[in-house]
Amino acid sequence: MDVKAELKFCSVSPQKMRLVLDLVRGKNAEEAVSRLRFTNKAAAKPVSKLITSAIANAENNFGLSREKLFIYQISADEAPLRKWRRFGARGRFKPILRRPCHVKVVLREKA
């Protein structure tokens, strides 16, 4: 049984998000949340909330045990760019690209 949760338009770039996701990929779900609690990255908090939400979905919607869940699949994909502008010296235009991401997590129960 797969339990899915998704976070859309997170303000962290996908490249920075993948560094945090590599820490928890394949781990036990509770262990992953406790590891993210002590990770000193901005992306750790939204990922921790996403995994906690997926655990709650598994317990309430499917009746699965919290202790048996592990992270089967987790990925960060690019979201649409937000383009901002900043004006530079001598009337020049300095574009700023904000790169949000979508994060998907799939939890599975160990047999």
Secondary structure, DSSP 4 states (H G I P E B T S, - for coil): -EEEEEEEEESS-HHHHHHHHHHHTTSBHHHHHHHHHT--STTHHHHHHHHHHHHHHHHHHH---STTEEEEEEEEEE---EEEEEE-GGG-EEEEEE--EEEEEEEEE--
